Amino acid sequence: DLHSPFIDFKACNEALIMHKDADMLILNGDIYDGYAMSHFDKIKDVDFNVELAKVEKFLDVVTKMFKCVVWVGGNHDLYRFEKFVAKNCGGMKEFFMKNANPMEYLAKKYNNVIVVPHNWVAIGDVIFSHPEDFANSEMKTVVDTNMRFGSIKHLMPDPNYKALIIGHTHQLGRLVKNGVLLMEQGSMCHLYDYKFQRPSKNSWVKGYAVVEFDKDGRVDFNKTNVYITKD
């Protein structure tokens, strides 16, 4: 959760340097905020080009550091665009979805960025997801998300997945439930202006998740964890 233009580059730099030996970077949704497409009333606007420019600056760095960058869609960077197109583009909806998706637009510059056109992806026996639903109770969002994936297990590449990592909540946590490792990965962005004006119940936590696989490509519970940045 970078939410460009609100990216905390200092926190990102700390995490990237700490784990520069990783094989892959998963961007688990909401990489840009889509502030200009929001239906919420706002006193000031943010130029969408500013959001995209900061994401491009970020991608310029990470695509040189990692062999592969996987960008999973979130409720801001994917579904906010889809809803905007559905509401405003009339008979040109299909054209805009195919030719004006900002995620695809940004990714085409790089040969090692994979865009996931929905809000989850399975890599080995781990699911990375950016759910739309949110629960205020600690770790309930990831528990509820795990229950939802249970309903489509028969359609998944590995129905016996062993870990689920989610974005969206801006909270940080880790637990094992019924043999599945569940983690909420935190966020890497500054507070928006409205968060100062109308504080919510839960404080945002700046952090990220690191997933390690063993030699057989299975998730290693002992080496997979969430981290809080020092910033």
Secondary structure, 3 states (H helix, E strand, C coil): CCCECCECHHHHHHHHHHCCCCCEEEEECCCECCHHHCCCCCCCCCCHHHHHHHHHHHHHHHHHHCCEEEEECCHHHHHHHHHHHHHHCHHHHHHHHHHCCHHHHHHCCCCCEEEECCCEEEECCEEEECCCCCCCCCCHHHHHHHHHHHCCHHHCCCCCCCEEEECCCCCEEEEEECCEEEEEECECECCCHHHHHCCCCCCCCEEEEECCECCCCCECHHHCEEEECCC
